Amino acid sequence: MKDNEFDTIVIGAGNGGLTAALTLQKKGKKVLLLDKGRVPGGFASSFVRGRFEFEASLHELCEYGDESNPGEVYEIFKELGIAKSLETKIIPETFCVYETSTNSYYEMPIGEEKFLEKMESYVPNSKESMTIFFSLCKEVQAAFKYFNETKGHPDSQVLMEKFPRFMVVAPYPVEKVLKEIKMPLRARQILETYWSYLGSPASKLSFAHYASMIYSYIIKGPVILNKNSHQISLALSEEFENSGGTVKYLTGVREILVNNNEVEGIITKDNQKFLTKHIISNISPNVVFEKLIKKENVPLRANQLLNTRILGARGICIYLGLNKTMEELGLKNYSYFIYQTLNSDIEYKRMHSIYNGNLVATLKNYGKDSSILCITSLVFGDEFTRLVNKENYFEIKEKIAEHFVSSFEKNLNVNIKDAIEEIEIATPLTFARYGGHPDGVIYGYLATSYDNLLPRIMTEEQEIFIKGLRFCGGFGSRLSGYSSAYINGHQEALKTLGEDF
Ligand SMILES: Cc1cc2nc3c(=O)[nH]c(=O)nc-3n(C[C@H](O)[C@H](O)[C@H](O)COP(=O)(O)OP(=O)(O)OC[C@H]3O[C@@H](n4cnc5c(N)ncnc54)[C@H](O)[C@@H]3O)c2cc1C
């Protein structure tokens, strides 16, 4: 094989791209990993302001667990040789949610039994439906495991025999299934708190997808690691290079070469040409089909799919370095969900406006005398793009920060502003610049009632419109989030291995 020829080229060193590249390299393939950025990780990164190093995006990791109770991501990191360097810290509560319109506050613990009991104390007579919910979750997780083992080609007979209840609930959204099992409204709403992590309201969000995620959080706990996401990205990238892989940063891809509906290679922005028959793209199909492949080589079906899929949530994030500890601020929890109501459909609609007051915040101590508060809010639709122009960008950024910091202060009855030592504000423009995704989307495509996790896994192979071109990461079939992106990158690599080389 010539120097500029590779078994596989991975475009983008975000979470999905990193696990895809490393998996193939460890399986003995010659892999080239390219990223337009200076460092690996994409959103999985960090930045420094003053004496604070801010985590850019990783607030809670799902599906990780630890050595004694390993989740899928832990198993992948172990296989890829980086699990040993990571220690896990399980966050002691699953979540705290605050409903501002009624002044109600719920704090949910880790562990099936404890969660059940706490829910019963908040919502009497919820225990029976919660018990049914947990048993459904177990079956859903087992069914997903089977889907993975069969690489998305399950035997329908096995599905019917081994996972009959999964087959019943799989086509339906969260709201419908929870209503069917007669869960009281308030219990349903508390349980649906994490909807904003998947960026779709409970009436649209796949029950199977949500159940699998929340059950993992409830039994294994949300995890933070001893290393920030930048260090994890570096560990994956270094392991890739140590295993003989070639990585090139500051090397954006300008064109994907296609001939007779098969990939042939890529051309970088600085005009280097690399040849391959297998490309795994960690960047969105929108960018690939609209910008990187010549129009005449883009199959009609690819365009049809792009026109059908809806871009997911955009993000706003306010990073605050505070000169007080959590204790001094009077706050004891790590994560806070603040919604005006616990009705996700109402809130999803409200979140089409930027100044919606809804937020997810994480807070942890930083050294002995300080803390870092990170406030994230999702925005749907294009209001940000319509409001912002060159002249008013900084003014709007500050207004947004003022709005969300005030919402946090007012609802938790704390004073944050007097403790601010450093502040950084990221908008959809910031995320568009770093991730390279359209409109600053941070959550891939919206999961809708007919286009969610299961259909995407089931139809993934039919979405290979150009031979040798696969996608991984937040815009891939497992949807967005750290664990989804890591797992999806690993899976796409294994599927690539199954193709002809
Ligand atoms: C503020 C924020 C908070 C979040 N919080 C959480 C959380 O707590 N838990 C969680 O699970 N998830 C969270 N997420 C989501 C999570 O970060 C993403 O789902 C995940 O990191 C996406 O990974 P990816 O594989 O899609 O790669 P991305 O991070 O999207 O990376 C894509 C890579 O492609 C590169 N690229 C783009 N164009 C080109 C080109 N032409 N040539 C070469 N390279 C290119 C980019 O430079 C980038 O490195 C958060 C996201 C944000 C923004």
The ligand as a Tripos MOL2 file, in Angstrom:
@<TRIPOS>MOLECULE
LIG
   53    58     1     0     0
SMALL
NO_CHARGES

@<TRIPOS>ATOM
      1 C1        -22.4120   22.4990   25.7940 C.3       1 LIG1
      2 C2        -22.6030   21.0210   25.5750 C.ar      1 LIG1
      3 C3        -22.8930   20.2010   26.6630 C.ar      1 LIG1
      4 C4        -23.0580   18.8190   26.4750 C.ar      1 LIG1
      5 N1        -23.2450   18.0260   27.5710 N.ar      1 LIG1
      6 C5        -23.2660   16.6790   27.4180 C.ar      1 LIG1
      7 C6        -23.3010   15.8110   28.5570 C.ar      1 LIG1
      8 O1        -23.2390   16.2420   29.7110 O.2       1 LIG1
      9 N2        -23.3960   14.4760   28.3580 N.ar      1 LIG1
     10 C7        -23.4330   13.9500   27.1060 C.ar      1 LIG1
     11 O2        -23.5050   12.7220   26.9760 O.2       1 LIG1
     12 N3        -23.3620   14.7320   25.9990 N.ar      1 LIG1
     13 C8        -23.2740   16.0840   26.1250 C.ar      1 LIG1
     14 N4        -23.1640   16.8810   25.0170 N.ar      1 LIG1
     15 C9        -23.2110   16.2630   23.6820 C.3       1 LIG1
     16 C10       -21.8550   15.6650   23.2850 C.3       1 LIG1
     17 O3        -20.8280   16.5910   23.5120 O.3       1 LIG1
     18 C11       -21.8800   15.2950   21.8120 C.3       1 LIG1
     19 O4        -23.0050   14.4810   21.5280 O.3       1 LIG1
     20 C12       -20.6460   14.5090   21.3910 C.3       1 LIG1
     21 O5        -19.4610   15.0890   21.8770 O.3       1 LIG1
     22 C13       -20.6260   14.4820   19.8630 C.3       1 LIG1
     23 O6        -19.5160   13.7790   19.4040 O.3       1 LIG1
     24 P1        -19.2810   13.5450   17.8660 P.3       1 LIG1
     25 O7        -18.6350   12.2180   17.7350 O.co2     1 LIG1
     26 O8        -20.5400   13.7570   17.1180 O.co2     1 LIG1
     27 O9        -18.1920   14.6360   17.4320 O.3       1 LIG1
     28 P2        -18.1640   16.2370   17.4300 P.3       1 LIG1
     29 O10       -17.8310   16.7000   18.8110 O.co2     1 LIG1
     30 O11       -19.3480   16.7870   16.7650 O.co2     1 LIG1
     31 O12       -16.8670   16.4700   16.5630 O.3       1 LIG1
     32 C14       -16.8420   16.5380   15.1550 C.3       1 LIG1
     33 C15       -15.3880   16.7710   14.7330 C.3       1 LIG1
     34 O13       -15.3360   16.9070   13.3150 O.3       1 LIG1
     35 C16       -14.3760   17.9140   13.0030 C.3       1 LIG1
     36 N5        -14.6640   18.4420   11.6550 N.ar      1 LIG1
     37 C17       -15.7470   19.1710   11.2600 C.ar      1 LIG1
     38 N6        -15.6430   19.4600    9.9430 N.ar      1 LIG1
     39 C18       -14.4760   18.9080    9.5090 C.ar      1 LIG1
     40 C19       -13.8180   18.8320    8.2320 C.ar      1 LIG1
     41 N7        -14.3260   19.3880    7.1160 N.pl3     1 LIG1
     42 N8        -12.6420   18.1640    8.1520 N.ar      1 LIG1
     43 C20       -12.1000   17.5710    9.2450 C.ar      1 LIG1
     44 N9        -12.6790   17.6130   10.4660 N.ar      1 LIG1
     45 C21       -13.8510   18.2560   10.5940 C.ar      1 LIG1
     46 C22       -14.5510   18.9570   14.0970 C.3       1 LIG1
     47 O14       -13.4100   19.7710   14.2300 O.3       1 LIG1
     48 C23       -14.7870   18.0520   15.3250 C.3       1 LIG1
     49 O15       -13.5730   17.7320   15.9690 O.3       1 LIG1
     50 C24       -22.9740   18.2650   25.1630 C.ar      1 LIG1
     51 C25       -22.6820   19.0900   24.0600 C.ar      1 LIG1
     52 C26       -22.4690   20.4440   24.2620 C.ar      1 LIG1
     53 C27       -22.0690   21.2980   23.0770 C.3       1 LIG1
@<TRIPOS>BOND
     1     1     2 1
     2     2     3 ar
     3     2    52 ar
     4     3     4 ar
     5     4     5 ar
     6     4    50 ar
     7     5     6 ar
     8     6     7 ar
     9     6    13 1
    10     7     8 2
    11     7     9 ar
    12     9    10 ar
    13    10    11 2
    14    10    12 ar
    15    12    13 ar
    16    13    14 ar
    17    14    15 1
    18    14    50 ar
    19    15    16 1
    20    16    17 1
    21    16    18 1
    22    18    19 1
    23    18    20 1
    24    20    21 1
    25    20    22 1
    26    22    23 1
    27    23    24 1
    28    24    25 2
    29    24    26 1
    30    24    27 1
    31    27    28 1
    32    28    29 2
    33    28    30 1
    34    28    31 1
    35    31    32 1
    36    32    33 1
    37    33    34 1
    38    33    48 1
    39    34    35 1
    40    35    36 1
    41    35    46 1
    42    36    37 ar
    43    36    45 ar
    44    37    38 ar
    45    38    39 ar
    46    39    40 ar
    47    39    45 ar
    48    40    41 1
    49    40    42 ar
    50    42    43 ar
    51    43    44 ar
    52    44    45 ar
    53    46    47 1
    54    46    48 1
    55    48    49 1
    56    50    51 ar
    57    51    52 ar
    58    52    53 1
@<TRIPOS>SUBSTRUCTURE
     1 LIG1         1 GROUP 0 **** ****
